[in-house]
Amino acid sequence: MLGYFKAKQQFYKFNLGQDNNSQFILGKYFGERLLGLTGQIDFKTYQKQKTDILLLFGFKDWQPMHESKIQLHLSELIKLYPKGHDALRQLLNYFSSQQIVLPSYRTIQDMFTNAYSMEDARLDELISVIPESKKEQLSVLINKEDGITPLNVIRLDQKNFKYKAIKAEVDKALGLVELYDFAKNFLPRLKISKNSIRYYADLAEQYAASRLRRLSKPQQWLQALCFVYHRYQQIMDHLITSFIYHTRGIMNEGKIYAEKAMTEHSSGLVVDLPKLARFLKWFPNRKQNLTHDELNHQAYNILPEEQFPALAQFLEGSVFDKKAAKWAFYLESSRQIALYLRPIMLAVPLVFYKKDSDIMKLIDLLKKHYGADKSPSSFKLTRIWRTPSLKQ
């Protein structure tokens, strides 16, 4: 009886002759002389052992007066752990911490039934007060339109980093942003955990829209609203990942472009230095009666005119400007930036870990500019960027 209580925090009445555990213990620790014991412990002995065990461990026996306290705690647990097995695990921990013997399975089952019923009623009452316009928007998500519900479209994950996939993800984000902003402000009023929001979102994501339409209207709105809240954040993650992917791609290509340009520049100097030496030997010994045009013609035949600036920089000790080469490549990549990066920048509410950062001010300027459908050539930085307060 003591072993059962330590394992289960419950008391059981069992038959010594029919219970395999009892027979094993009797045979292992008491030998053959007690294996013949049968029947049950009498009520008086059972109560005496039960009282002794409760005193030994400091536990209280389950009483009906405990039910209201446990029911109230379970109602709070359901808000945090909507899945039954998670709530049960937490409830068992609560019984252990309060040192109360577990009630019967039927009692626990009834308390869970009441808790879920009260939670559903509470959520239905709260969700029913949302504006009618939002109710209509949420209902549209699960209603059929040409055989496909908007919910099914939103469920689809981004397939790759190509233009069409990114555009589809941006369109989904723009279509959900209004509902997401509402959900972000409204869901805290429900006093449910992030775990619960994820649970209701998963229900809407896993099951068919036809199943959602069979639920009560408040439940439809609740699950759809949690789904929008959770799914919008996932879409933002996809878009940010796409932004990072293409930004790194452009930067890596720019680095390769600059390295290649520098290599070509260096190899060109190696080739042209002999021509420079030949030019320097020729110039003092040139014919003195050459006309200006003849002089230019012979000089440029030895050392082409386009090589003069590069050789002059080399002789002055100037090095190849890799940064300028990278920016030249970025300028050539303007179409790629317009297709892949600009839509994401406009759709994602980007933030920076430093407050009053220059980078966020620049992003806001770009968003305002491109959000007004203005061209890149018309973008101008204002004087504010030259003020001391914005310098790092």
C-alpha positions as CSV (number, residue, x, y, z in Angstrom):
1,M,0.0,0.0,0.0
2,L,2.9,2.3,0.8
3,G,4.6,1.6,-2.5
4,Y,1.4,2.3,-4.5
5,F,1.0,5.6,-2.7
6,K,4.6,6.7,-3.3
7,A,4.1,5.9,-7.0
8,K,0.6,7.2,-7.7
9,Q,-0.3,9.4,-4.7
10,Q,-3.5,7.3,-4.4
11,F,-4.8,4.5,-2.3
12,Y,-6.0,1.2,-3.8
13,K,-7.9,-1.7,-2.4
14,F,-6.6,-4.9,-3.9
15,N,-6.9,-8.7,-3.5
16,L,-3.8,-10.3,-2.2
17,G,-4.4,-13.6,-4.0
18,Q,-5.2,-12.1,-7.4
19,D,-2.9,-9.1,-7.5
20,N,0.4,-10.0,-9.3
21,N,2.3,-7.2,-7.6
22,S,1.3,-8.5,-4.2
23,Q,2.3,-12.0,-5.0
24,F,5.7,-10.9,-6.3
25,I,6.4,-8.9,-3.1
26,L,5.2,-11.7,-0.8
27,G,7.4,-14.2,-2.7
28,K,10.5,-12.1,-2.9
29,Y,10.6,-10.7,0.7
30,F,8.5,-13.1,2.8
31,G,9.1,-16.5,1.2
32,E,6.8,-19.4,0.5
33,R,5.2,-19.2,3.9
34,L,3.0,-16.1,3.0
35,L,2.3,-16.9,-0.6
36,G,-1.0,-18.5,0.4
37,L,-2.4,-15.2,1.7
38,T,-5.7,-14.3,-0.1
39,G,-8.5,-11.9,0.3
40,Q,-8.5,-8.1,1.1
41,I,-7.3,-6.2,4.1
42,D,-10.2,-5.4,6.4
43,F,-11.6,-1.9,6.4
44,K,-10.3,-1.0,9.9
45,T,-6.7,-2.1,9.0
46,Y,-7.0,-0.3,5.6
47,Q,-8.0,3.0,7.3
48,K,-5.3,2.6,9.9
49,Q,-2.6,2.1,7.2
50,K,-4.0,5.0,5.2
51,T,-3.9,7.4,8.2
52,D,-0.4,6.3,9.0
53,I,0.8,6.9,5.5
54,L,-0.8,10.3,5.3
55,L,0.8,11.4,8.5
56,L,4.2,10.0,7.4
57,F,4.2,12.1,4.2
58,G,2.2,15.0,5.4
59,F,-0.6,14.6,2.9
60,K,-4.3,15.4,3.2
61,D,-7.0,12.9,2.0
62,W,-9.2,14.1,-0.8
63,Q,-12.4,15.8,0.4
64,P,-15.3,17.3,-1.5
65,M,-14.4,20.7,0.1
66,H,-11.2,20.7,-1.9
67,E,-13.1,20.5,-5.2
68,S,-13.9,24.3,-5.5
69,K,-10.2,25.2,-4.9
70,I,-9.0,22.6,-7.4
71,Q,-11.6,23.6,-10.0
72,L,-10.6,27.2,-9.8
73,H,-6.9,26.3,-10.3
74,L,-7.7,24.0,-13.2
75,S,-9.7,26.8,-14.9
76,E,-6.6,29.0,-14.7
77,L,-4.4,26.1,-16.0
78,I,-6.7,25.7,-19.1
79,K,-5.9,29.3,-20.1
80,L,-2.2,28.5,-20.1
81,Y,-2.3,24.8,-21.2
82,P,-5.3,24.2,-23.5
83,K,-4.2,20.6,-24.3
84,G,-5.7,18.2,-21.8
85,H,-2.5,16.2,-21.2
86,D,-0.5,19.3,-20.5
87,A,-3.1,20.7,-18.1
88,L,-3.3,17.3,-16.4
89,R,0.4,17.2,-15.9
90,Q,0.4,20.6,-14.3
91,L,-2.6,19.6,-12.2
92,L,-0.8,16.5,-10.8
93,N,2.1,18.8,-9.9
94,Y,-0.3,21.0,-8.1
95,F,-1.8,18.1,-6.1
96,S,1.7,17.1,-5.2
97,S,2.8,20.6,-4.1
98,Q,-0.4,21.0,-2.0
99,Q,0.0,17.5,-0.6
100,I,-3.5,16.4,-1.4
101,V,-4.3,12.8,-2.4
102,L,-5.5,12.4,-5.9
103,P,-9.3,12.0,-6.3
104,S,-10.8,9.3,-8.5
105,Y,-10.5,9.3,-12.3
106,R,-14.2,10.2,-12.6
107,T,-13.8,13.2,-10.3
108,I,-10.8,14.5,-12.3
109,Q,-12.7,13.9,-15.5
110,D,-15.7,15.9,-14.3
111,M,-13.5,18.8,-13.2
112,F,-11.9,18.9,-16.6
113,T,-15.3,18.8,-18.3
114,N,-16.5,21.7,-16.2
115,A,-13.2,23.7,-16.7
116,Y,-13.4,23.3,-20.5
117,S,-17.1,24.2,-20.6
118,M,-16.5,27.4,-18.5
119,E,-13.4,28.4,-20.6
120,D,-15.4,28.0,-23.9
121,A,-18.2,30.1,-22.5
122,R,-15.8,32.8,-21.3
123,L,-14.0,33.0,-24.6
124,D,-17.2,33.0,-26.6
125,E,-18.5,35.9,-24.5
126,L,-15.2,37.9,-25.1
127,I,-14.8,37.1,-28.7
128,S,-18.4,38.1,-29.5
129,V,-17.7,41.7,-28.8
130,I,-15.2,42.2,-31.6
131,P,-16.3,44.7,-34.3
132,E,-18.6,43.5,-37.0
133,S,-16.2,44.5,-39.7
134,K,-13.5,42.2,-38.1
135,K,-16.0,39.3,-37.8
136,E,-16.8,39.6,-41.5
137,Q,-13.0,39.6,-42.4
138,L,-12.5,36.5,-40.3
139,S,-15.5,34.7,-41.7
140,V,-14.3,35.5,-45.3
141,L,-11.1,33.5,-44.5
142,I,-13.0,30.2,-44.2
143,N,-15.7,30.8,-46.8
144,K,-15.3,29.3,-50.2
145,E,-14.4,31.4,-53.2
146,D,-14.3,29.4,-56.5
147,G,-13.7,26.2,-54.5
148,I,-10.6,27.5,-52.6
149,T,-10.8,29.3,-49.3
150,P,-8.5,32.2,-48.5
151,L,-7.4,30.2,-45.5
152,N,-6.0,27.5,-47.8
153,V,-4.0,30.1,-49.7
154,I,-2.6,31.6,-46.5
155,R,-1.6,28.2,-45.2
156,L,0.8,27.5,-48.1
157,D,4.4,28.0,-47.3
158,Q,6.9,29.9,-49.4
159,K,8.4,27.3,-51.9
160,N,11.7,29.1,-52.7
161,F,13.4,32.4,-53.0
162,K,12.3,33.2,-56.6
163,Y,10.3,36.3,-57.5
164,K,6.9,34.7,-57.8
165,A,7.2,33.0,-54.4
166,I,8.3,36.2,-52.7
167,K,5.6,38.2,-54.3
168,A,3.0,35.7,-53.2
169,E,4.3,35.9,-49.6
170,V,4.3,39.7,-49.7
171,D,0.7,39.7,-51.0
172,K,-0.3,37.5,-48.1
173,A,1.4,39.7,-45.6
174,L,-0.3,42.8,-47.0
175,G,-3.6,41.1,-46.9
176,L,-3.3,40.1,-43.3
177,V,-1.6,43.1,-41.8
178,E,-4.9,44.8,-40.8
179,L,-6.3,41.7,-39.0
180,Y,-2.9,41.1,-37.4
181,D,-2.7,44.6,-35.9
182,F,-6.2,44.0,-34.5
183,A,-5.3,40.6,-33.1
184,K,-2.1,42.0,-31.5
185,N,-4.2,44.4,-29.5
186,F,-7.2,42.2,-28.9
187,L,-5.8,38.8,-28.0
188,P,-4.3,40.0,-24.7
189,R,-7.8,40.8,-23.5
190,L,-8.6,37.1,-23.6
191,K,-6.0,36.4,-20.9
192,I,-4.7,33.3,-22.6
193,S,-1.1,32.3,-23.0
194,K,1.0,32.3,-26.2
195,N,0.8,28.6,-25.9
196,S,-2.9,28.8,-26.1
197,I,-2.8,31.1,-29.1
198,R,-0.5,28.7,-30.9
199,Y,-2.9,25.8,-30.0
200,Y,-6.0,27.5,-31.5
201,A,-3.9,28.6,-34.5
202,D,-2.8,25.0,-35.1
203,L,-6.4,23.8,-35.0
204,A,-7.2,26.3,-37.8
205,E,-4.1,25.3,-39.7
206,Q,-4.5,21.5,-39.4
207,Y,-8.2,21.0,-40.1
208,A,-10.1,21.6,-43.2
209,A,-12.1,24.9,-43.6
210,S,-15.3,22.9,-43.8
211,R,-14.7,21.7,-40.2
212,L,-14.2,25.2,-39.0
213,R,-17.5,26.2,-40.6
214,R,-19.3,23.6,-38.5
215,L,-18.1,25.2,-35.3
216,S,-20.0,28.0,-33.5
217,K,-19.3,31.5,-34.8
218,P,-17.3,32.6,-31.8
219,Q,-15.1,29.5,-32.1
220,Q,-14.6,30.2,-35.8
221,W,-13.5,33.8,-35.1
222,L,-11.3,32.7,-32.2
223,Q,-9.4,30.1,-34.2
224,A,-9.2,32.3,-37.3
225,L,-7.9,35.3,-35.3
226,C,-5.2,33.2,-33.5
227,F,-4.3,31.7,-36.9
228,V,-3.9,35.1,-38.5
229,Y,-1.8,36.3,-35.5
230,H,0.5,33.3,-35.7
231,R,0.7,32.9,-39.4
232,Y,1.5,36.6,-40.0
233,Q,4.6,36.2,-37.8
234,Q,5.6,33.1,-39.8
235,I,5.2,35.0,-43.1
236,M,7.4,37.8,-41.6
237,D,10.1,35.2,-40.8
238,H,9.9,33.9,-44.4
239,L,10.3,37.4,-45.9
240,I,13.1,38.3,-43.6
241,T,14.9,35.1,-44.5
242,S,14.3,35.9,-48.2
243,F,15.7,39.4,-47.6
244,I,18.8,38.0,-46.0
245,Y,19.3,35.4,-48.7
246,H,19.1,37.9,-51.6
247,T,21.1,40.6,-49.7
248,R,23.9,38.1,-49.0
249,G,23.7,37.0,-52.7
250,I,24.1,40.5,-54.0
251,M,26.9,41.3,-51.6
252,N,28.8,38.1,-52.4
253,E,28.4,38.7,-56.2
254,G,29.6,42.3,-55.6
255,K,32.7,41.0,-53.8
256,I,33.4,38.5,-56.7
257,Y,32.9,41.3,-59.2
258,A,35.3,43.6,-57.4
259,E,37.9,40.9,-57.1
260,K,37.6,40.1,-60.8
261,A,37.9,43.8,-61.7
262,M,40.9,44.2,-59.5
263,T,42.6,41.2,-61.1
264,E,41.9,42.5,-64.5
265,H,43.2,45.9,-63.5
266,S,46.4,44.4,-62.1
267,S,47.0,42.2,-65.1
268,G,46.4,45.2,-67.4
269,L,49.2,47.1,-65.6
270,V,51.6,44.2,-66.0
271,V,50.9,44.1,-69.7
272,D,51.2,47.9,-70.2
273,L,54.3,48.6,-68.2
274,P,56.6,47.4,-71.0
275,K,54.7,49.8,-73.3
276,L,55.3,52.6,-70.8
277,A,59.0,51.8,-70.8
278,R,59.1,51.8,-74.6
279,F,57.3,55.2,-74.6
280,L,59.7,56.7,-72.1
281,K,62.7,55.5,-74.3
282,W,61.0,56.8,-77.5
283,F,59.9,60.2,-76.3
284,P,63.4,61.9,-75.8
285,N,64.6,60.5,-79.1
286,R,61.5,61.4,-81.2
287,K,61.9,63.4,-84.4
288,Q,61.8,67.1,-83.5
289,N,60.0,68.2,-86.6
290,L,56.8,66.1,-85.9
291,T,53.5,68.0,-86.1
292,H,51.2,67.8,-83.1
293,D,48.9,65.3,-84.8
294,E,51.9,63.1,-85.9
295,L,53.3,63.2,-82.3
296,N,50.0,62.1,-80.9
297,H,49.6,59.4,-83.5
298,Q,53.1,57.8,-82.8
299,A,52.7,58.2,-79.0
300,Y,49.3,56.5,-78.9
301,N,50.5,53.7,-81.1
302,I,53.2,52.9,-78.5
303,L,50.9,53.6,-75.4
304,P,47.2,53.7,-76.0
305,E,45.5,56.9,-74.6
306,E,43.1,55.0,-72.4
307,Q,46.0,53.5,-70.4
308,F,47.4,56.9,-69.3
309,P,45.0,57.4,-66.3
310,A,45.6,53.9,-64.9
311,L,49.3,54.2,-65.3
312,A,49.4,57.6,-63.7
313,Q,47.5,56.3,-60.7
314,F,49.9,53.4,-60.5
315,L,52.9,55.7,-60.5
316,E,51.3,57.9,-57.9
317,G,50.9,54.9,-55.6
318,S,47.1,54.8,-55.9
319,V,45.5,51.4,-55.4
320,F,42.4,49.8,-57.0
321,D,39.2,51.0,-55.3
322,K,37.4,47.8,-54.5
323,K,34.6,49.6,-52.6
324,A,33.9,51.7,-55.7
325,A,33.8,48.6,-57.8
326,K,31.3,47.0,-55.4
327,W,29.0,50.0,-55.5
328,A,29.3,50.0,-59.3
329,F,28.0,46.4,-59.2
330,Y,25.2,47.3,-56.8
331,L,24.2,50.0,-59.2
332,E,24.1,47.5,-62.0
333,S,22.0,45.2,-59.8
334,S,19.3,47.8,-59.3
335,R,16.7,45.7,-61.1
336,Q,17.4,42.7,-58.8
337,I,17.1,45.0,-55.8
338,A,13.9,46.4,-57.0
339,L,12.4,42.9,-57.6
340,Y,13.5,41.1,-54.5
341,L,14.5,43.5,-51.7
342,R,12.3,46.6,-52.2
343,P,8.9,44.7,-51.8
344,I,10.1,43.0,-48.7
345,M,11.4,46.2,-47.1
346,L,8.0,47.9,-47.8
347,A,6.0,44.9,-46.4
348,V,8.0,44.0,-43.3
349,P,7.9,46.4,-40.2
350,L,11.7,46.3,-39.7
351,V,13.2,47.3,-36.4
352,F,16.7,47.8,-35.1
353,Y,18.1,47.0,-31.6
354,K,19.4,50.6,-31.1
355,K,16.9,53.4,-30.6
356,D,17.2,56.5,-32.7
357,S,19.5,54.7,-35.1
358,D,20.5,56.2,-38.5
359,I,19.7,52.9,-40.2
360,M,16.1,53.0,-39.1
361,K,15.7,56.7,-40.1
362,L,17.1,55.8,-43.5
363,I,14.7,52.8,-43.9
364,D,11.8,55.0,-42.9
365,L,12.8,57.5,-45.6
366,L,13.1,54.8,-48.2
367,K,9.7,53.3,-47.2
368,K,8.0,56.7,-47.4
369,H,9.7,57.4,-50.8
370,Y,8.9,54.1,-52.5
371,G,5.5,53.8,-50.7
372,A,4.5,56.9,-52.7
373,D,5.5,55.1,-56.0
374,K,8.4,57.4,-56.6
375,S,11.4,56.4,-58.7
376,P,14.9,55.8,-57.3
377,S,16.3,58.8,-59.3
378,S,14.0,61.2,-57.4
379,F,15.2,60.0,-54.0
380,K,17.2,62.8,-52.2
381,L,18.6,62.8,-48.7
382,T,17.5,65.8,-46.6
383,R,19.7,68.1,-44.5
384,I,18.8,66.2,-41.4
385,W,21.5,63.6,-42.3
386,R,24.1,66.3,-42.1
387,T,23.2,67.4,-38.5
388,P,25.7,66.4,-35.7
389,S,23.0,64.6,-33.7
390,L,22.7,61.9,-36.4
391,K,26.5,61.2,-36.7
392,Q,27.7,58.0,-35.1
